[in-house]
């Protein structure tokens, strides 16, 4: 599984990158054929005041792609919400394939 983490319009500290990559590694327990995962960390700034932290996760498996977007006041919370959503999508897809 290839993991790419991108911070858009800011520099993410190593602690945040380590947090994200450690959690993303666990996705492979839900689906063994995940090829790559892209994580985008973005700041939503409205009129020069930083408002929300946005996390987008795109995961690719053969013949399917999953995408989620979450926002909150911290990157950790946004990431946890997005990870939970994409985990549910992956589980549902795998259950459908098993039937």
PyMOL commands that set and color helices and strands:
alter all, ss='L'
color gray80, all
select helices_A, chain A and resi 14-29+75-98
alter helices_A, ss='H'
color red, helices_A
select strands_A, chain A and resi 2-8+34-46+49-61+64-72
alter strands_A, ss='S'
color yellow, strands_A
deselect
rebuild
show_as cartoon
